Amino acid sequence: MKTTMSPLALALLAAFASHVHADEDVPLHQLGTVTVTGNRPTSLPTQIPTTIEGITREEIERDINATDAEDALKYLPSLLVRKRYIGDYNHAVLSTRASGTGNSARSMVYADGILLSNYLGNGATFAPRWGMVSPEEIERVDVLYGPFSAAYGGNSVGAVVDYVTRMPTRFEAHAKLTLTHQPFKLYGTKDNYDGKQGSFSLGDRQGAWSWWLALSRTDSEGQPLTFPTRAVSAGAIGNAGTPVTGAVAGLDRTNTPWYLFGTATQYHTTQDQLKAKLAYDFSPTMRATYTFGLWRNDSEGRPSSYLRDAAGQPVYSGVVNVNGRSYTLAPTDFNLSNEDLQHYMHGLTLKTNTKGVFDWEVAASLYDYNKDQLRAATVAMPTALSGGAGRLVNQGGTGWNTFAAKGVWRPDVEHVAEFGYQREAYKLSSTESPTTDWINGAPSGVATSRFAGKTEINSLYAQDTWKFSPQWKTVLGARFEQWHAHDGVTANALKAVSHVERTENYVSPKAALAYQASEDWVLKASLGRAVRMPTVSELYQGGVNAAGQLTNNDPNLKPEKSWTTELSGERKLAAGYLRLTAFGERTTDALYSQTNVLVTPNVTNIQNVDLIRTKGLEVSYGANDVGLRGLDLSSSLTWTDSKIIRNDKAPSSVGKWQPRIPEWRATGVATYTVNDKLSATLAARYSGKQYSTLDNSDVNGFAYQGSSKYFTADARVRYRFNAQWSMAVGVDNLNNYQYWNFHPYPQRTYVAELKFDI
């Protein structure tokens, strides 16, 4: 098949070609090993000769309008976080090379070794707990691409993200105020959505003790995210119903004519974060660290109707007549919701860092949904604004805990052996009940649905890094995982189904090889297997019919099994680097929601897709003082071909693109540092056409529920008045591109920051 390259891709490749040159004074690039500076090294296995990209605190402050922790990943190669608005706590899913934004369980996110990824489920509503890290506390972010280290489980198939946060060496204090403003115009909406964010942090080191305390609050209004709709053809021809005006005509994601009647899920969210860290150095080479995190969120989702009756009043429910066709609006079409969340995080680590023959680490963490309530109205607007019937979803008691014990053995200068034991345990408890007062009422009557269950993984791993000649290094490893699913329950008001326990064992081998071809060139190859286990919600969250049979979940799902390969060449430039990587992935039993056409009646739920194959090329380039002193450039370009090869349950999807994986994507960042006080940054991101459905029937990406291509530009200017005071102004989506990933992304957003540092 012939492919065409976008103008942006051509421009980036031209930039790469124009800056590739050698310099005899460049230091030797040692076999792909990452050199990490600073007093807190990354927890990533830097000896693995595979792709690792990263960004430092200084680069984040200089280049990115960062309002949330996930913004640090914005311009890294092949990554996308589906952040819909500032403070997006439940849909900001990470996408990687061969995993779309519907596959949150195919990446791992850590902060100081504490797991932030949410493996209670897989999908948009199981985003990593980004709110447990604020941009101001980040020291560095590193990303390991692919499942090539035995130290990480099957969820690392896409990438492992590691946030390293600040730990002071002397007294320091920081305060920051950020204001945002988004004029938004779409369909029948024309409004402004603003936000404000304040943070304060301080820390110190005295003798063997060091501590850090950080507080932040985000008060943000997001743009509307959902829209009540009806297909034009669904309306009954005639004069029935209340005549209304204001319905917006358009085309849905399949290019079918429809009407949009208004907006819903326009969030106003207020989030508070507290982070406290305490460390004690028993010796210069052994440290204990305790981390506590508290994250609170109060949010309101509110609707607005485009429809007006003859008196000019908004219409939210009942039978309406639009251009001679009648439609029935349910009370919940314009949904109202409130969420009250309070989550805790604990982490405890004891580790040595002698760099001698043997080092070890013991770590444990706990993430607790101390309070997690969603309240939604089931009565219509505007009555619902003052109360009335509704539903209450309670996930209190849900959470996960982890334990790890690992060691590093260096018997000689040629060998580094890593080994360890890890345990991860997940618990889901979700109960939905009716209530007579959706705003403040207690549950009333019998619970309408309940999902509960537990999964755990116990793992042993070992890998050996062997530099068997000055030019060659190899890594061989394996990971054994025992997965156990138990206490699963799927229930409604009348029936409850308890699920059989499952225990399965898997071994995932890993291998990598690096060759120092010259002082400027390093060649690397990696191979790894990953087994991504089904999550609790994929197994147990569904329905039960009157006969006690499951209707839309399958507790017998198989795990995803992927083989991933990577071939890379890295060239050291005079003041930068150039990397070209070819990657491939073969995944069997991929987990997707689809309709099984082999049974009658057809069943739609999470099912195993037989085979998905992905191949691609990725280019990454970065250099300092390009053309003139002070001009730094970084950019990336990714081409991907990801297709469904076999899917017996839904044959119409065979040969189609894997959802949410575009063929082309690119990033570029240009920063000019005028002097030690002033810098200016212009950045851009591009993503090509993509689909949300397995059969690729959603051909219109520029519509509500569609997934569109996009090209957005961002700008930032930062000025430091003195050693204490600095400010920055910026614009995200400078070109005001309207683009979609089911929901509309933010339009042009203005950002202003004022910061104080000691």
N, C-alpha and C positions, 0 to 999 in steps of 0.2 A: 504494500500500500504506500502510495506516495504521500509524504508529509511536507507541510509548508511551515516555515519558521516565521514567527512574528517579527515585526520591525524592532521591538524591544530586544528580542533575542539576538538579532543580527547586530544591533548596536553594542550589546554586551560582549559578544564574541569579538567584535572589532576592537573593543577596549582591551580584551585579554591579549589579542595578538600584538597590539601596539606596545604592550608593556612587558612582554616576555623577553628577558635578556639575562645574561649571566654576569657574575662579578666574582673575580678570583679571591676577593677578600671576604666573601661571605663565609660565616662559620659552617662547619660540617653539620648537616641535618641528620642526626643519628637515628637511622633505622625506624623512623616514624614514631619514636618515643616523644611524648609531650613533655615539655619543660614547663613546670608550674612555679611561679614565683609567689612570694607572700608567706605569711606565717601560718596560713591555714590551707594546706594542700587539698585539692579535690579528692573526693572519695572514689572517683572513677578509677578503674584499673588502667593507668596511663601506660603500662608496659604493653598493652595489647596493640599490635600494629594494624589499627584500623582507623576509620575516620572519627576524629574528635574535633568539634568546633566549640568555640566559647566566646564570651564577652565579659569584660571587666566592669567594675563599678564606675570607673572614670569614663569609659565609652558609653555606658548607659546614660550618665548625667549629661554628657556632651551631645549625644546623637539622638536620643529617644524621648518623646513626650510620654514618659512612663507614669501612668496612673495606677496600674495594677502590676503584680509580679510577672504575669505572663507577657507583658509588653517587652520584657528583656529578650524574648525569643523572636521578635517581630521580623528581623532581617536575616536570621540565620538560614542557611540553605535548606530548601525542601520542607520547611516547617510552617505550619499555619495553626494559630489558635483561633477558634470560632468565637471571638469576643464580640458580643452584640451591642454592648454599651458599657460604660464605666461602672465597675462593680458587678459585672455579670458573674453570678455565683453558681448558676445551675446549668449553663449550656456552653461554657468556654472550654471546648474539647480540643485536644491537641491532635493534629494531623501530621503524618510523616510521609516518607517516600511512597510506601505501598499500602498505607492505611489512611482512609478518609476520616472526616469529622464525625462519622457515625460509629467509629471504632475506638472509643476512649480506652478500652482495656488492652490495646496493642501498643502501649507506651508506658514508661515508668517515670514518675516525677518524685524527686526527693528534695528535702531541705535539711542540710547538715545530717544526712543519713536517715532522716525520718520520712517514712512513706507518706506522700500527699495524694498519690493516685487513689481513685475510688473504685475498687474492684468488687463492689456490691452489685454492679451491673455494667453494661456495655452500651454506650450511646450518649446522646446529648445531655441527658439529665444526670450523668455520672461523671461530671468533670472533676479534675484534680482540685484539691482544696487550696486553690491559689491564695485565698484570703488569709491563710496562716503565714504568709510572707508579704511584707510591704516592700515597695521599691527602694525605700531609703535604707533598709538593713542589708541589702544584697552587696556582697563583696565581689562575687563572680558567679557566672553560670556556665557550666560545661555540658555538652551534649555528646553522648556516644551513640553513633548511628548503627543500628542493627544488633542482633542477638549473638554477638561474637565473644562475649565474656561469660565463662561458666559461673561467675559470681552473681549473675542475675537470672531470674526465672523467665518463663515463657512470655510474660507480658513485655519483655524487652525487645520483642520482635521488630518493633518500629524504631524506638530510640529510648535511651535513658537520659533524663535531664536531672542535673544535680545543682541545686542552689547552695552556694556557700555564703553564709551570712556573717555579719561583722562580729568580731570579738576584739575589744580594744587592747592596746599595749600601754596606753596612758589615758588620762582623763580626756573625754571628748563629749560634746553635746551638739545636737542638731535639731533644728526646727524648720518646717517647710509648710507653706500654704499654697495650694493649687486651686485655680478657678477654671472652669470649662464652660463653653457656650456652643450649642449646636442648633442653628436654624435648620428646620426640617420641613421638607415639602414633598408629599407623596400622596397620590390618589386624591382624596378630599381633605387631606390634613395639611395645614400650614401653621406651624407653631415653633416655639423655641424651647429647648430642653437644656437645663443648666445643671452644673454640679460644683461642689466644693469639697475640698479634701485638706485635712490638716494632720500633721504628724510631728511627734516629738520623741527624741531618743537620747539617751546618755549612757555612758559606761566608763569603766576605769579598770586599771590593773594595779593591785597593791600586793607586792610580794608574790606569794603563790596563788593568790586569788584574783580572778577577773570576773567582771559581771557586765551585763548589758540589759537595758530596759527600754522598750519601745512601745509607744501608744500612737494609734492613728484612728481617725474617723473619716468616713466617706459618706457624703450626702449627695445622691445622684438621681437625676431623672433621665430615664432612657426614652428613646423614641418608641412609638407603637410597634409591637412585634407580631400580632396576629390580626386577622381581618375576617369578620363574618361574611360569608359568600354564598351565592347560589348560582348554579348554572342557569343560563337564560332559558334553556329548554325545559328545565324542571318546573317552571311556572305554568299554572293553569290559565289558558286563554279565557278572558272574560273580565267582568267588572267587579268581581268579589274582592273584599278587603278594603282597607283604608287607603285612598290614593295618597301616594307620597312622592316627593321629589328628592334629589340628592344622591341617588344610587349612582355609583361610578361604573361605567361599562369598561370591560377589559377582556383579556385573554388569559386563561389559566396556564399552568405549566405544560399542558398538552395542546395548547392553542385552541381550546374550546371556549366559546364566548361565555362570560359570566358577569355577575354584578357583585361589586363590593359594597356592603351596606354600612361599614363603619370600621372602627378600630377596637382592639381589645389588648389586654396584657401590656399596657403601658405602665412600666414599673417606676415607682419612687422607692428607692432603697436607701436605708441608713445602716451603715456597717461600722462596728467598733472592733478594733483589734488590740490585744495586749500580748506582747512577747517578752518573756524574761528568760535570761540565760545566766547560769552560774557555772564557773569552771574552777577547778583546783588542780595545780600541778604538784603531784607527789614528788616529782623529780624533773629535771630538764627534759626527760624523754617519756614521761607518763602523765596523762591528764584524764581527769574525770569531768564530764560536762552534763549538766541537767538543763533541759529546755522545757518551758511551759508556754503554751499558747492558748489564748481565749479569743474566739471569734463570735461576734453577735451580729445578727441581721434581722432587721424589721423592714418588711417590704409591703407595698400595696400595688396591686395590679388593677387598673381602672380602664373602662371602655368609654367610647364616644361614638354616637350614631351620626352618620351622614344624612339619615332620612328625616324629612320634615313633612308634617301634615299641612292641611290647608291653613291652619292658624300659625304656622311657622314653628311649631313645637317639635322637639326630637321624638322619634318613635323607636322603641326598643323591643317590642314584642307584639304578638298577635298576627293577624292576617293583614298583609300590606299588598297594595297593587302598584306595580311599576310598569309603566308603558303598556297597560292592557294585559298584564299577566299577574297572577296572585301568588304570593309566597307566604309560608307560615314561619314566623320567627319564634324559636323556642326561648324560654326565659334565660337559658344559659348561653345563648349565642353571643350576647354581650356580657362576658363573664367578669365577675369581681372576685378578687382573691386577696387575702392577707397571709403573710408568712412570718412566723416567729421562730428564729433559730438561735441556738446557743451551743457551740461545739467547743470541746476541750482537746488539747493535744499535749502529750507528755513524751519526753524522750530522755533516756539516760545512756551515756556512753563512757566506757573506760577503755583507753587505748594507749599503746606505746608507739613511739616514733624514733627508734634508735638509729635506724638505717644500717643496723648491724646484721648479725646472722639471723636473728629472729625478732619479729614484731607480732603483736596480737591485738585483738579488739573484741570487746563484748558490748552489744548494744541492744536496747529494748525500747519499744515505742507503743503508745496507745493513742488511738483517735476515737473520741466518744461523742455521739450525738446526744448530748445531755438533754437538750430540748429541740424538737424538730416538728413543728406543726404547720400544716397548710389548712387554711379555712377558705371555703369557696361558697358563694351564694348559689342557690337553686331557684330563687325567686327573681323576677325581672327587675331591671332598672325602670324608674328611679327608686322604687320601693326598697330595693335591696340596700341602698345607701344608709338606711336607718335600721337595718336588721332583717329578720325573717329567716325562713328555712334555708338550710345549707348542708354542707358536708364537711367533716373534719378528718384530715389524714394525719395520723400520729406515727412518727418514726423514732420516737424516743427509745433509747437503749440500743439502737443500731450503732455499728462501728467496727473497728478492726484493731488487732494488735500484732506486733512483730517481735521476733527475737533473732539475734544473729551472734554467732561466735566464729571468728575467723583468724587465720594466722598467715604470716608471710615468712618464708624460710629462704635465706640466701646462703647456700652452702659454699658458693664461690662466685667470682665475678661474672661467670657465664650463665648462672642459673638464678631464677627467681621463681619459687614455687608458692602458690596461693591455694588455700584450702579452707573449708568451713562448713558449718551447719546453720541452716536458716529455717525459721518457722513463721508462717503468716496465717492468721485466722480471721475470718470475716463472719459477721452476724448481721442479718437483716430482719427487722421487725417492723412491719407496716400494717396499720389497721385503719380502715376507713369506716366512719360511723356517721349516721345522720345527726343533725342538731337542729333545734328549733330557733336558735339564734346564731347565725354563721359568724357574727362578729365576736361575741363573748361567750356563747353558750357551751355547755358541757355536752358530751355525747348523749344521745337519747335513743333508746331502743337497741335493737340487735345490730352489731357491726355488719355492714353490707359486704365487706370484703376484708380478707386478711391474708397476708403473705409472710412467711417466716422461713428461716433456714440458716444453715451454717455451712461454710466450706473452710478447709484448712489445707495447707501444703507444707510438708516437711521435706527438706532438701539437704543433700550432701553434694559438695562440689570440690573439684581439684583441677588446677591447671598449672602447667610448667612453662615458663619462658626461658628459652635456651638460645644464647648467642653462640652458635657453634663455629663461627669464624668472624673476622672483623667486618665482613660485608653481609653476613646472613644472621637472621634471628627467626626463630619459630616459636609458636605457642600452641600447645596441645592441651585440651581440657575436656572435661565431661561433667554433666550435672545429672544427678539422680533426684527425681521428684516423686513423692507419694501424695496423691490428692485424695481427699476424703470429703464427701458431701453427706450431710446428715441433718436430722431434725427438720426436714422440709415439710411445709404445710401450705396448701392452697385451699382457701375457704371462701364461702359467701354466707349469706344470712341463714341458709338452710342446710348446706352441705359442707363438709370438710374432708379433704383428701390428704392423708399422710403418706409421704414418699419413702421409698426404700433407700436405705443407706447405700452409698457407692464408694468403693476404694479402687483406685487405679494407679499404676506405677509406670513411669516413663524415664528414659535416659536420653539426654540431649548432648551429643558430642560437639566440640568446637575445635577449630584449627585456624591458624593464621601464619603467614610467612612474609618476611620483609627482606628486601635486598637493597643494599646501598650501592646503586649503579655507578655513582660518581659523587663528587663533593656537592653537586647541586641536585641530584636526582635520587629519590627513594621510591622503590616499587613495592607494592603491598598486595597481598591476596588474603581473603578471609572466607571462612565457611562455617556456618552454624545452624543447628537445628533448634527450634523453639516450639514448645507445646503450650498453647494458651488455653487454660482450663475454663470451662463454662462458669459464669458468675452465679451468685445466689439468685438474682432476679431473673436471669435467663432460664434457670431451671424451674423456679417455683412461682414466679409472678404471672398469673393468668386467671382463668375462670373455671367454674364448675357448673355443669348443667343439672337439671332436676334429677337425672339418673346417677349423679355423682361422678360423671366423667369429665375429664379435663377438656376444655374447649380451646384454649389458645396458649398453652405452654407445654413443654416436653421435658420431663425430668430425666430423660435418657439421652440428652444431647451428647454428642461426641466432642472432645476438645479439638480446637484447631491445631494443625500440625504444619509447620513451615520449615522449609530449607531455604536459607538466605545466603547469597554469595556477594562478594565485593572484590573488585580489582581496581587499584588506585595507583596513580603516578603523581608524586609531589615534587615540584621544582622550587628550589630556593632562588628568589630573585634578589636584586641588589638591596631592596628595602621592603621585601614582602615575600609572597608565595603565590604559587599557582597549583591547583589540584584538579585532576581529572579522574572521575570515578565511574566505573561501570558497575551496576548492581542488578541483582535478579532475585526473585522470590517465587517459590512454588508452594502454595498453600492448599492443603486438602482439608475438607470438612470445615470450611470457613463458616462462621456463625452470622447469619443475616435473617431478618424478618422477610418472609416471602409466602406465597400461596402455593400449597402442594396440590397440583392438578391431577395427581395419580390416585387420589381418594375422592369419594363422593359421599357427602358434599365436600367441596374443597375446604381445606383448613389453612388459615393464615396465622402464623406464629414464628418464633425463632426456630430456624431449621439449619441443617448442615448443607452447605453448597459444596459439591463434590470436589471441584478443582478450580483455582484461580491462579493465573500465571502473570507475573509482572517482570518487566525488564526496563532498564533506563540508564541514562547518562547524567552525571552531575558535574558541573564545573564550579569551582570556588576560587576567587581571586581577591587578594588584598595587598595594598602597598601604601607606604608613607612617602610624603614629599614627592608626589607624582607631578612632574612638570614644573612645579614651583614649590618652594619651601612652605610647609604648612598645609598642603593639600593632601588629604588621605582618602583613598578609595577602597571600597570593598564591594563585592558583587557575587552573585551566584546565578546559575542557569541550570534548570533541570528539565530533561525530556523523559517522559514515562509512557510506557505502553502496558496497561494493566487490563487484562481481559478474562472473562469467565470462559473457561475451557469446557467444563462439564457440569451440568446441573440437572439431573434426571427428574427432580420434582417440579422444576419450572423450565422446560426446554426453551421457552421464548427468550431466556436470558443468555443462552450460549452464544459466544462471539461478541457479546456486548461489553462495554466498559464497566470496570468495577466502580461502584458509586463513590462520588466525591474525590476521584483521582483525576486531575486534569492532565492533558498531554504535555503542556508547557507551563512552567512557572519560573519566575525570576525575581531577584531582589538587587537593589543597588543603593549604596550609601556614599555620598561625597561630602566630606567635611573640610572646611577651610578654617584653620586656626590662625587668626590675624596676629594675635600676640597672646601673652599669658592671661589676658583678661577676656578676650572676645573670640568667639567661634560661631560659625554658621554651618548648618547641615541641611542638605537636600537629599531626600531618600525616596525610593519608589518600590512598589511591589506589583507584580503581574501574575495572573493566573488565567489559563485558557478555559475553554468550554469544559463543562463537567455535567454529570447527571446525578440524580438522587435515587433513581429506581434501578433495580437490577435489569429490567428489560429496556432501559434507556428511553422510555416512552415520554419522559418529561423533556421535550425538545425545546421548550421556551424557558430558558433560565431566568429571564428578566421578568419574573412574576412572583407573587406571593406563593410560597412552597417550592419555588424553583431554585436551582443552583447555577449561578451565572459566572461568566468570566469577569475579570476586573482588572483595572489598572488604576492605582492610586498613588499619589505623591504626598509626601509629608515634608514639613519644613520646621526648623528650630534654630533660634538664635539665643546664645547664652552669653551673659556678661557678668564678670566677677568684679565687684566694686573694690573689694579689699579681701584680706584673708578670712573675714567673717561673712560678709554679705555677698550674695549673688542673686541674679534673676534670670529668667528665661521666658521667652514667648515663642509660641509655635502654632502650627496648624496641621491637623491630621486630615487626610483626604482633601488636600488643597484644591484639587480639580473637581471636587464635589461629584464624584462618580457614584451613581446609584447602582448598587449591586446586592446580590442576594445569596444566602445560604439557608434556604427555607424561609427564614425571617430576613427582613431588610437589615443590612449593615448600617452603621452610622454614616451620615452625610458630613459635610465639612464641619469640623469641630475646632474651635479656637481654645488654646491653652495658655495660661499665664501662671508663672511660678515665682515665688519669693522664698529664699532659703537663707538660713543663718547657721554657721558652723563655728564651733570652738575646737 
